Each structure stands twice: as C-alpha cells, then as structure tokens.
Amino acid sequence: MSAIQKNVESASDRYAATFTQGHLALPPAKKYLVLTCMDARIDPASAFGIELGDAHVIRNAGASAVDALRSIVISQQLLGTREIVLVKHTGCGMLTFENRDAVALVGESLGPGAAEELRQRKLDFLPFPELEKAVQADVEFLKGTRLVPDEVPVSGWVYEVESGRTRRVV
C-alpha cells in the first residue's frame, strides 16, 4: 500500500469516527452546483461557503463547462439543482499551453501510440489564453445550450489564489 493510500485509509477512519451526517438527502439541499477547477489550491467548501449536503461541486481542469456538461445535466435533471456558479481562478495551468503542446507532451511521455489515440478521440484539452474571457465564454455556453433550462441562473466568477477572494465576472 502506498503512502497516499495509507493516508486515505487513516483519514477515513478519523473522519468516520465522528461522522454524524449520514442522514443527508441525495439531492443538494440548496439546489445549486458549483463548477470549479481541480487545482489543489482551491478548497470549494471553505472558499465558497458550502456545507456538506448543500451543493454539488463539479471539478475538472480549468472549470470547463463543456467538459462538465454531462454532470451538470445529471445534477439538474435527476437531482434538482436550479443554479450554476462557475468559478475559474488566477494562475490556472490552462492558461499556460495550447492543445498542440499537450499532445506533444503526451507523445514524449507515453509514446506515439498515446498521441495517436488523442488524435483519434479528438480530445480537446480546452486550454484558454485569457481568464475573464474564458469565464464569459463558459457562462455563454451554459446559457446557450438547450441542456440547461433558460430560467437557471448562471454566474461566472474568478477565485484569486493569491488572496483567497472570489470576484464576480458575469
């Protein structure tokens, strides 16, 4: 067992020893979802005031609405969420490369077969060159898709990893 796996096991034991919220309902109590980046410097519960059971938190590289759409549809249609809060952040790695860079890195690290698989799957890493424009584009995407009802409020934010503050963009 790796050190990481041992840590997961011991943390689980400590958490379960005092856990008292197994009664919470499956749908989020406050009926909203937060889409944010997978960046380890973001603690969505603390930064955005989310208590256990309040909201769905969807995380992926760059807080991509396109990448998260499947989860958003499930959250809304099957579990009743009625608002979307999209939060990207300063210093995001998605600002630092283009698709061709990622494909080249995969080819170097995993070999030409892996790079070819990326091409066959037409995998888009969804990088973006400008943070605020990316927030606006993802909000527009969510408001423009028929898979998110028109009456669902969608807001876009930037979390500043340097200060811990979150500011509204749209």
N, C-alpha and C positions, 0 to 999 in steps of 0.2 A: 504494500500500500504506500503510495507516495505521501510526501509531507502535506501536500494540498488536500488529499483525500482524508488523511488523519485529522486535519484541521476541520474539514466539513463535518466529519463524524463527531468530534468533540464539541464543536459549536452547536450542532444539532441536539446533542444530549443536554447541554446547558440551557438552550432555548426551550426545549420540551419540558424540562423540569419545572418551569414556572409558567408555561403556556396555558392560557385560560380562554382563548378566543376561538375555539373550535366550533362554536355555535354560529359563527357569522354566515350569512346567506351567500350563495354563489354570485348573484348579481351585485355589482358595486353599489353600496348604499347611497352615494351621492350622484350616481348616474352620469359620470363623466370618465373620459380617458385622457391620459397624458401620453403623448408620443415624444420621446426624447432619445438622445444619443446613448450608445452603450459605453461611452467614456467613463472610466473608473473614477474620475474626479467629480462626478455628479451623483449625489445622493437624493433621488427624487422625493422620497418621503420627507426628509428634513428640509430640502430646499424649497419644495412646493407645498408643504403643509398637508401631506397625505397621511392619514391614519390607516391602519390595517382595516381592510374592508371598504374603504371609501371609493376607490377608483381603480380602473385598470391602468397599468403602466406598461407601455409597449416600448421596447428599446431595440435600436438597431444602429448600424454605423451611419452617422450623420442625421439621425432622426428623419429618415426618408419616408415621406407619405406614400410614395409609390411602393416601396418595399414593405410597408406596414399595412397596405390596403386589405389584405386577407384578414388580418387580425382586427382591423377596425370594423369591417363588415360583421364579423362574428360578435364583437363586443356590442355593436349596436343592434343587430337583428336578433341575436339569440340571447343577449344578456342585458339589453335595455339601456345602454348608455345613450345620453342625449346631448353631449357636448364634447368637443375636442379641443384640447390645449396642446399645441405643438411647440416644443422647446428645443432649439438648436443652441450651440454655445460657442464662445470665443475659443480660439486655439484648437479648433477641431481638425483632426487629421484629414478629413475630407477636403479641406482647403489646400492641401499640400501636394496633390498629384492629379494626374489625368488617367483615364482608362488605360491608355497605351502603356503608361508606367506600371500600373498594377499587373497587366498581362505580361509584360516583360519580366517583372519580378517573380511572378508565378512560374514562368518558363525557366528562369535561372534557378529557382529554389526547388521546384518539383519536376522539372523536365518538360520537354516539348509535348509529350502526351497530355499533360495537365493544361498547358497553354492551348492546345488544340481543343480540349474539352470545353474550356472557357468560350472559345470561338463558336463551337457547335451549340452550346447552350445559350449563346448570345447574351452572356452575363454582363450586365452594366453595373459597374461599381458605384455609380451615381455620385461621383465627386462634384464639388461645386466651387467656383472661384471667388464668390462674394457672399458673405454670410447673410446680410439682410435681404438681398435679392433671393437667396435660396429659401429663406423663411417665407417671403411673399409668394414665391412660385409654388411651394408646397401647400400653402393655405389656398391659393387659387386652384390648385389641382383638386383638393378636397372639396372645395365649394363647387367645382365644375363637374365632378363625377356624379353620375346618377346613382352610384352605390352609397352615397351619403345624402340623406334627406335634406332638402333645401332649408328646413326650419332648424337644423342643427347648427348652433353657434360654433364657429371655428376661429380660434385666435392663434396668433403666432408670436413667439417670444424668443429672446436671447438670454441665456444664462451666462453670466460673466464668471469664468473660473477663477479669475484673479481676485474678485471681491465677494463672490457668493451671491451677488444680486441678480435678479431677473427683471428684464425690462421688456415691455410690450413693443412689438414692431408693427403688428397689424391685428 
